[in-house]
C-alpha cells in the first residue's frame, strides 16, 4: 500500500510539474497584449446575412453588445433595451469578418526594400526556432488596405524556403505599436513546413537537400531528433518528480539537471504534443499523400495544406484525415509543380466534404478575398457543381477559423462569438460591391462613408512632412 501511495505522489507531482512548466513557458513568452476597445451596443437590421457557416438570413439582424454577438435572427429582436446605435442596412449584406489563413503582411511589408524582407530565414533547411512575429512590422501600411477588404483576422507565416520555416502568428487586424498588441488572444502558433520545389532549389547548392527525396529525409531526421529531445525532457521530469517526492535521506542524492534547451526542437515537440498546428506548403497531390504518411509515422497532425493546387486529386484523403486545403482561386502554371492547377479546385474539395479555404499569399489578393471566393464558386458552377453563395462564404470565414483553431470564437455570426462583422453595400460576390463598415469586437474601425480608417504611423509621418 505504501509503494502505491508513493507512486501516486510521484505521478501527481509529475503532472503538476509538466503543467506548470508549460503554462509558464507559454504564458510568459511574448504573450498577447491585445485588448478589445470599448464598443457601444449596436443593432444592424434589415440586411441579408451570410452567417459564415453556410447559412443565409433574409431581412435579418445582428445585435452586438460588450464586444460579442448577442443575437442573430430574422426580422427584429424581441427587445431593444440598452441599445446605443441602430443601423438600417436595407439592401445591404452583413457577414463575419474575412479571415486570411496565409499572409505575409508585416514580415514582407511595404515599401518592399531588401532591408524589410524578413519572411525567410534561409540559412538552414530546418529553422523551426524562428517566430514570424519577431519579424512582423505592425506599421505595415498594407494592414489598413486589407481591413478595407473586410479582413479582420489573418495568419502571418514565415516564407517557404525551408523544410521547417518557423512559427506563424495569428493577429487581429487592428492598429498597434507592437505585434503583441495585435496577437489574437489564445490562438495557437502554427508551424510552417514546405515541401516540393522551394527547399530543394534554395539549398541544392548549399549542402542540400537537392531532391524531393532529400527533402523527405530532412523531415524525418528532424522529427527523429524531436522525439529524442522530447524523451530527454520526459525522463528529466520523471527523475525530478521522484527527487522532489523522495524521503529526506534519498534527497541527499544529486538533484537531476535539465537537458540543454534547443529552440528548434522545442517547437517540434510542441507540435508533437498538440500545442502548435502544422501549416504545410505543398502543391502536388502525391506529396500531400506522402506528408500525411509522414505525420502518421511521427504522431502529429497536419492542420492544413497551403497552396494545394492539386488538392482536388486527393480531396477524399483530406476529408478522411480532417485536413483543410487552403487554395488560390486561379493561380497556376507559374512553376512546374503548379502545372496541374484547375480553377475548379476549391469547389471540388468542398464537394468532397473536405475543408476548403481560399487564401491570398498576396498583399493585393488579401484586399479582395471575396472576389477570389466568387471566382472559385463560378468555376465550380460552370462544371455543374451546385454550391450556394452562403456555403462558399465559409471558404473565407469559418473554414480558415477552423484551420487556425479559433472557430469557437470567430468565423461566423453566432451568439457569443467575437463581434467581427462586415457590412457590404451589395452582394460580397459582386465585383461592384464594396465594404462599407468593419467592426472588430463590436468597435467600428472602418467606415467608408465617414472616411474612418486607420492610418499607420509610417504613412502618417510622411503625410505630416508633406512627402
C-alpha positions as semicolon CSV with decimal commas, in nm:
position;residue;x (nm);y (nm);z (nm)
1;X;0,000;0,000;0,000
2;X;0,287;0,236;0,088
3;X;0,453;0,179;-0,252
4;X;0,125;0,253;-0,433
5;X;0,082;0,581;-0,242
6;X;0,442;0,674;-0,318
7;X;0,397;0,604;-0,690
8;X;0,074;0,806;-0,690
9;X;0,251;1,102;-0,530
10;X;0,525;1,084;-0,793
11;X;0,270;1,069;-1,075
12;X;0,071;1,365;-0,941
13;X;0,387;1,567;-0,889
14;X;0,500;1,488;-1,243
15;X;0,167;1,600;-1,392
16;X;0,172;1,925;-1,191
17;X;0,533;1,992;-1,285
18;X;0,454;1,936;-1,653
19;X;0,153;2,167;-1,644
20;X;0,329;2,442;-1,451
21;X;0,638;2,424;-1,674
22;X;0,437;2,454;-1,994
23;X;0,192;2,713;-1,860
24;X;0,484;2,932;-1,753
25;X;0,659;2,887;-2,087
26;X;0,353;2,967;-2,296
27;X;0,204;3,248;-2,088
28;X;0,531;3,423;-2,012
29;X;0,683;3,448;-2,358
30;X;0,567;3,723;-2,588
31;X;0,205;3,680;-2,486
32;X;-0,080;3,871;-2,647
33;X;-0,147;4,214;-2,500
34;X;-0,447;4,270;-2,728
35;X;-0,740;4,437;-2,559
36;X;-1,069;4,495;-2,737
37;X;-1,183;4,856;-2,750
38;X;-1,489;4,955;-2,555
39;X;-1,777;4,926;-2,801
40;X;-2,135;5,053;-2,797
41;X;-2,429;4,813;-2,810
42;X;-2,520;4,808;-3,177
43;X;-2,806;4,667;-3,382
44;X;-2,777;4,616;-3,758
45;X;-3,110;4,522;-3,913
46;X;-3,299;4,464;-4,240
47;X;-2,992;4,315;-4,412
48;X;-2,914;3,991;-4,592
49;X;-2,689;3,793;-4,360
50;X;-2,435;3,535;-4,471
51;X;-2,371;3,370;-4,137
52;X;-2,037;3,221;-4,244
53;X;-2,131;2,862;-4,164
54;X;-2,330;2,812;-4,484
55;X;-2,645;2,983;-4,366
56;X;-2,828;3,285;-4,507
57;X;-3,091;3,502;-4,337
58;X;-3,302;3,738;-4,544
59;X;-3,415;4,062;-4,378
60;X;-3,210;3,969;-4,077
61;X;-3,049;4,144;-3,784
62;X;-2,740;4,114;-3,568
63;X;-2,708;4,264;-3,222
64;X;-2,363;4,331;-3,077
65;X;-2,308;4,401;-2,709
66;X;-1,994;4,408;-2,496
67;X;-1,776;4,321;-2,795
68;X;-1,957;3,996;-2,872
69;X;-2,255;3,890;-3,080
70;X;-2,558;3,887;-2,854
71;X;-2,823;3,776;-3,103
72;X;-2,876;3,695;-3,471
73;X;-3,209;3,634;-3,640
74;X;-3,471;3,736;-3,892
75;X;-3,697;4,038;-3,859
76;X;-3,622;4,241;-3,546
77;X;-3,513;4,129;-3,197
78;X;-3,783;4,099;-2,932
79;X;-3,621;4,367;-2,718
80;X;-3,423;4,679;-2,800
81;X;-3,325;4,761;-2,442
82;X;-2,989;4,931;-2,373
83;X;-2,927;4,994;-2,742
84;X;-2,673;5,267;-2,826
85;X;-2,674;5,252;-3,206
86;X;-2,910;5,114;-3,471
87;X;-2,820;5,082;-3,838
88;X;-3,082;5,025;-4,105
89;X;-2,897;4,806;-4,356
90;X;-3,180;4,762;-4,606
91;X;-3,036;4,643;-4,939
92;X;-2,701;4,563;-4,780
93;X;-2,524;4,240;-4,682
94;X;-2,371;4,156;-4,345
95;X;-2,106;3,888;-4,300
96;X;-1,847;3,773;-4,049
97;X;-1,506;3,933;-4,084
98;X;-1,290;3,768;-4,350
99;X;-1,002;3,552;-4,226
100;X;-0,689;3,502;-4,438
101;X;-0,509;3,186;-4,333
102;X;-0,196;3,262;-4,540
103;X;-0,046;3,610;-4,532
104;X;0,296;3,771;-4,520
105;X;0,183;4,120;-4,424
106;X;0,428;4,268;-4,181
107;X;0,716;4,027;-4,249
108;X;0,722;4,122;-4,619
109;X;0,593;4,476;-4,568
110;X;0,564;4,777;-4,793
111;X;0,778;4,957;-4,906
112;X;0,936;4,641;-5,044
113;X;1,306;4,708;-4,989
114;X;1,566;4,440;-4,918
115;X;1,622;4,552;-4,555
116;X;1,249;4,496;-4,499
117;X;1,231;4,136;-4,630
118;X;1,211;3,935;-4,308
119;X;0,994;3,636;-4,403
120;X;1,255;3,369;-4,488
121;X;1,533;3,267;-4,251
122;X;1,704;3,096;-4,545
123;X;2,020;2,997;-4,358
124;X;1,948;2,627;-4,294
125;X;1,686;2,374;-4,410
126;X;1,545;2,346;-4,056
127;X;1,476;2,678;-3,882
128;X;1,184;2,578;-3,660
129;X;1,332;2,801;-3,390
130;X;1,229;3,130;-3,555
131;X;0,894;3,302;-3,493
132;X;0,728;3,514;-3,763
133;X;0,600;3,759;-3,502
134;X;0,957;3,871;-3,434
135;X;0,973;3,991;-3,796
136;X;0,626;4,148;-3,822
137;X;0,630;4,527;-3,858
138;X;0,294;4,647;-3,721
139;X;0,324;4,976;-3,913
140;X;0,299;4,799;-4,249
141;X;0,054;5,018;-4,450
142;X;-0,086;4,701;-4,608
143;X;-0,281;4,615;-4,291
144;X;-0,531;4,903;-4,338
145;X;-0,572;4,806;-4,705
146;X;-0,664;4,451;-4,600
147;X;-0,911;4,595;-4,349
148;X;-1,080;4,787;-4,633
149;X;-1,135;4,446;-4,795
150;X;-1,313;4,317;-4,485
151;X;-1,021;4,118;-4,337
152;X;-1,041;4,117;-3,957
153;X;-0,806;3,826;-3,875
154;X;-0,501;3,686;-4,053
155;X;-0,225;3,433;-4,003
156;X;0,121;3,567;-4,080
157;X;0,364;3,294;-4,180
158;X;0,736;3,260;-4,245
159;X;0,825;3,203;-4,609
160;X;0,864;2,866;-4,780
161;X;1,240;2,845;-4,838
162;X;1,291;2,586;-4,566
163;X;1,170;2,237;-4,476
164;X;1,069;2,386;-4,141
165;X;1,034;2,761;-4,172
166;X;0,935;2,852;-3,815
167;X;0,630;2,957;-3,620
168;X;0,340;3,160;-3,757
169;X;0,135;3,414;-3,564
170;X;-0,240;3,485;-3,577
171;X;-0,332;3,852;-3,543
172;X;-0,642;4,066;-3,534
173;X;-0,628;4,342;-3,795
174;X;-0,604;4,632;-3,554
175;X;-0,366;4,925;-3,522
176;X;-0,097;4,864;-3,263
177;X;0,251;4,985;-3,180
178;X;0,360;4,624;-3,114
179;X;0,276;4,290;-3,270
180;X;0,182;4,162;-2,923
181;X;-0,097;4,420;-2,929
182;X;-0,232;4,254;-3,245
183;X;-0,194;3,888;-3,145
184;X;-0,521;3,700;-3,137
185;X;-0,557;3,612;-2,768
186;X;-0,520;3,242;-2,702
187;X;-0,459;3,142;-3,065
188;X;-0,213;2,862;-3,130
189;X;0,115;2,919;-3,303
190;X;0,143;2,742;-3,636
191;X;0,447;2,561;-3,775
192;X;0,527;2,643;-4,136
193;X;0,657;2,344;-4,330
194;X;0,729;2,337;-4,702
195;X;0,763;2,054;-4,949
196;X;0,840;2,045;-5,319
197;X;1,048;2,281;-5,528
198;X;1,128;2,565;-5,290
199;X;1,352;2,398;-5,028
200;X;1,549;2,192;-5,279
201;X;1,605;2,492;-5,506
202;X;1,720;2,711;-5,218
203;X;1,954;2,452;-5,065
204;X;2,051;2,240;-5,365
205;X;2,388;2,411;-5,397
206;X;2,431;2,476;-5,024
207;X;2,472;2,122;-4,897
208;X;2,119;2,000;-4,963
209;X;1,851;1,891;-4,979
210;X;1,877;1,887;-5,356
211;X;1,592;1,648;-5,437
212;X;1,245;1,566;-5,313
213;X;1,384;1,252;-5,152
214;X;1,637;1,475;-4,979
215;X;1,351;1,692;-4,855
216;X;1,177;1,389;-4,709
217;X;1,491;1,260;-4,539
218;X;1,532;1,604;-4,384
219;X;1,180;1,599;-4,238
220;X;1,224;1,251;-4,096
221;X;1,559;1,327;-3,936
222;X;1,419;1,643;-3,774
223;X;1,123;1,452;-3,626
224;X;1,355;1,175;-3,502
225;X;1,564;1,441;-3,328
226;X;1,246;1,594;-3,181
227;X;1,133;1,260;-3,038
228;X;1,472;1,211;-2,876
229;X;1,459;1,563;-2,732
230;X;1,107;1,502;-2,602
231;X;1,220;1,178;-2,433
232;X;1,512;1,354;-2,263
233;X;1,280;1,610;-2,108
234;X;1,024;1,349;-2,009
235;X;1,295;1,147;-1,837
236;X;1,424;1,457;-1,662
237;X;1,076;1,548;-1,535
238;X;1,022;1,195;-1,407
239;X;1,360;1,198;-1,230
240;X;1,290;1,543;-1,085
241;X;0,946;1,437;-0,963
242;X;1,094;1,133;-0,793
243;X;1,364;1,351;-0,633
244;X;1,111;1,608;-0,508
245;X;0,887;1,342;-0,357
246;X;1,170;1,138;-0,207
247;X;1,238;1,099;0,164
248;X;1,489;1,322;0,337
249;X;1,758;1,055;0,320
250;X;1,709;0,996;-0,052
251;X;1,731;1,370;-0,119
252;X;2,097;1,356;-0,031
253;X;2,140;1,224;-0,382
254;X;2,226;1,478;-0,651
255;X;1,932;1,672;-0,793
256;X;1,886;1,591;-1,166
257;X;1,993;1,858;-1,416
258;X;1,769;1,956;-1,707
259;X;1,878;1,888;-2,064
260;X;2,020;2,176;-2,266
261;X;1,742;2,373;-2,434
262;X;1,710;2,360;-2,814
263;X;1,471;2,622;-2,954
264;X;1,415;2,437;-3,281
265;X;1,335;2,111;-3,105
266;X;1,107;2,291;-2,858
267;X;0,888;2,398;-3,148
268;X;0,874;2,047;-3,295
269;X;0,795;1,891;-2,958
270;X;0,508;2,136;-2,910
271;X;0,374;2,013;-3,245
272;X;0,403;1,652;-3,130
273;X;0,216;1,742;-2,811
274;X;-0,063;1,922;-2,998
275;X;0,007;2,281;-2,895
276;X;0,128;2,405;-3,235
277;X;-0,068;2,349;-3,559
278;X;0,107;2,239;-3,879
279;X;0,052;2,451;-4,190
280;X;0,220;2,275;-4,481
281;X;0,310;2,449;-4,810
282;X;0,250;2,170;-5,062
283;X;0,139;2,175;-5,428
284;X;0,133;1,821;-5,563
285;X;-0,118;1,551;-5,473
286;X;0,146;1,279;-5,436
287;X;0,346;1,491;-5,193
288;X;0,039;1,572;-4,986
289;X;-0,029;1,199;-4,955
290;X;0,332;1,138;-4,853
291;X;0,321;1,417;-4,595
292;X;0,008;1,258;-4,446
293;X;0,202;0,930;-4,419
294;X;0,489;1,118;-4,253
295;X;0,256;1,276;-3,997
296;X;0,123;0,932;-3,904
297;X;0,475;0,791;-3,874
298;X;0,570;1,052;-3,613
299;X;0,233;1,110;-3,448
300;X;0,148;1,468;-3,537
301;X;-0,145;1,611;-3,730
302;X;-0,143;1,836;-4,037
303;X;-0,395;2,114;-3,993
304;X;-0,387;2,247;-4,349
305;X;-0,205;2,217;-4,679
306;X;-0,142;2,559;-4,828
307;X;-0,143;2,646;-5,199
308;X;-0,253;2,284;-5,261
309;X;-0,313;2,328;-5,634
310;X;-0,367;1,952;-5,676
311;X;-0,592;1,915;-5,370
312;X;-0,878;1,810;-5,599
313;X;-0,688;1,489;-5,676
314;X;-0,672;1,386;-5,309
315;X;-0,984;1,556;-5,172
316;X;-1,106;1,225;-5,031
317;X;-0,781;1,183;-4,835
318;X;-0,813;1,535;-4,699
319;X;-1,170;1,471;-4,586
320;X;-1,079;1,135;-4,428
321;X;-0,789;1,289;-4,234
322;X;-0,969;1,611;-4,136
323;X;-0,714;1,830;-4,316
324;X;-0,805;2,166;-4,469
325;X;-0,681;2,277;-4,811
326;X;-0,601;2,647;-4,846
327;X;-0,602;2,734;-5,216
328;X;-0,586;3,013;-5,468
329;X;-0,883;3,073;-5,694
330;X;-0,692;3,057;-6,021
331;X;-0,315;3,073;-5,978
332;X;-0,134;2,804;-6,174
333;X;0,131;2,717;-6,431
334;X;0,382;2,966;-6,285
335;X;0,620;2,679;-6,197
336;X;0,628;2,309;-6,280
337;X;0,462;2,184;-5,961
338;X;0,167;2,415;-6,030
339;X;0,101;2,295;-6,387
340;X;-0,199;2,079;-6,295
341;X;-0,383;2,364;-6,124
342;X;-0,752;2,391;-6,216
343;X;-0,993;2,675;-6,140
344;X;-1,247;2,425;-6,005
345;X;-1,006;2,315;-5,728
346;X;-1,180;2,485;-5,434
347;X;-1,528;2,372;-5,540
348;X;-1,415;2,013;-5,595
349;X;-1,256;1,998;-5,249
350;X;-1,574;2,143;-5,099
351;X;-1,791;1,888;-5,278
352;X;-1,576;1,606;-5,139
353;X;-1,682;1,724;-4,790
354;X;-1,330;1,842;-4,711
355;X;-1,246;2,176;-4,552
356;X;-1,195;2,420;-4,842
357;X;-1,030;2,760;-4,789
358;X;-0,949;3,046;-5,024
359;X;-0,627;3,220;-4,919
360;X;-0,428;3,509;-5,059
361;X;-0,048;3,472;-5,013
362;X;-0,057;3,821;-5,163
363;X;-0,068;4,177;-5,034
364;X;-0,311;4,267;-5,313
365;X;-0,515;3,945;-5,314
366;X;-0,593;3,987;-4,944
367;X;-0,781;4,307;-5,031
368;X;-1,037;4,117;-5,240
369;X;-1,067;3,768;-5,099
370;X;-1,443;3,795;-5,151
371;X;-1,382;3,816;-5,526
372;X;-1,136;3,525;-5,513
373;X;-1,407;3,316;-5,346
374;X;-1,654;3,432;-5,612
375;X;-1,421;3,319;-5,892
376;X;-1,383;2,977;-5,728
377;X;-1,760;2,945;-5,690
378;X;-1,821;3,045;-6,053
379;X;-1,570;2,786;-6,177
380;X;-1,742;2,513;-5,977
381;X;-2,085;2,611;-6,102
382;X;-1,966;2,607;-6,463
383;X;-1,877;2,240;-6,427
384;X;-2,218;2,167;-6,275
385;X;-2,143;2,174;-5,903
386;X;-2,439;2,306;-5,707
387;X;-2,290;2,530;-5,436
388;X;-2,470;2,827;-5,285
389;X;-2,309;3,165;-5,220
390;X;-2,377;3,122;-4,849
391;X;-2,187;2,791;-4,849
392;X;-1,898;2,943;-5,042
393;X;-1,862;3,228;-4,796
394;X;-1,739;2,974;-4,539
395;X;-1,426;2,941;-4,756
396;X;-1,307;3,279;-4,625
397;X;-1,467;3,281;-4,280
398;X;-1,545;2,970;-4,075
399;X;-1,316;2,727;-4,257
400;X;-0,999;2,936;-4,209
401;X;-1,105;2,991;-3,847
402;X;-1,123;2,614;-3,813
403;X;-0,773;2,574;-3,960
404;X;-0,642;2,825;-3,706
405;X;-0,819;2,660;-3,414
406;X;-1,026;2,971;-3,338
407;X;-1,361;2,865;-3,483
408;X;-1,525;2,856;-3,140
409;X;-1,458;3,229;-3,108
410;X;-1,486;3,378;-3,456
411;X;-1,560;3,296;-3,821
412;X;-1,939;3,300;-3,813
413;X;-2,229;3,515;-3,697
414;X;-2,326;3,320;-3,388
415;X;-2,425;3,415;-3,036
416;X;-2,131;3,454;-2,802
417;X;-1,864;3,489;-3,071
418;X;-1,643;3,793;-3,122
419;X;-1,833;4,071;-3,295
420;X;-1,605;4,079;-3,601
421;X;-1,858;4,194;-3,860
422;X;-1,855;4,345;-4,209
423;X;-2,130;4,546;-4,380
424;X;-2,126;4,543;-4,763
425;X;-2,314;4,781;-4,993
426;X;-2,413;4,486;-5,214
427;X;-2,358;4,114;-5,250
428;X;-1,999;4,031;-5,147
429;X;-1,981;3,808;-5,455
430;X;-2,018;4,105;-5,689
431;X;-1,714;4,288;-5,825
432;X;-1,914;4,609;-5,787
433;X;-1,967;4,572;-5,411
434;X;-1,754;4,744;-5,154
435;X;-1,703;4,715;-4,782
436;X;-1,892;4,996;-4,608
437;X;-1,822;4,919;-4,243
438;X;-1,597;4,688;-4,041
439;X;-1,645;4,611;-3,674
440;X;-1,380;4,432;-3,468
441;X;-1,506;4,315;-3,130
442;X;-1,808;4,536;-3,187
443;X;-1,600;4,852;-3,235
444;X;-1,636;5,039;-3,566
445;X;-1,284;5,055;-3,710
446;X;-1,363;5,127;-4,075
447;X;-1,642;5,335;-4,226
448;X;-1,630;5,411;-4,598
449;X;-1,900;5,679;-4,586
450;X;-1,738;5,872;-4,300
451;X;-1,382;5,815;-4,424
452;X;-1,298;5,643;-4,096
453;X;-0,997;5,420;-4,146
454;X;-0,671;5,350;-3,966
455;X;-0,353;5,514;-4,089
456;X;-0,019;5,359;-3,997
457;X;0,242;5,571;-3,821
458;X;0,466;5,518;-4,124
459;X;0,211;5,678;-4,358
460;X;0,117;5,948;-4,107
461;X;0,479;6,056;-4,071
462;X;0,509;6,103;-4,446
463;X;0,184;6,294;-4,466
464;X;0,287;6,532;-4,189
465;X;0,616;6,600;-4,365
466;X;0,435;6,656;-4,693
467;X;0,632;6,382;-4,868
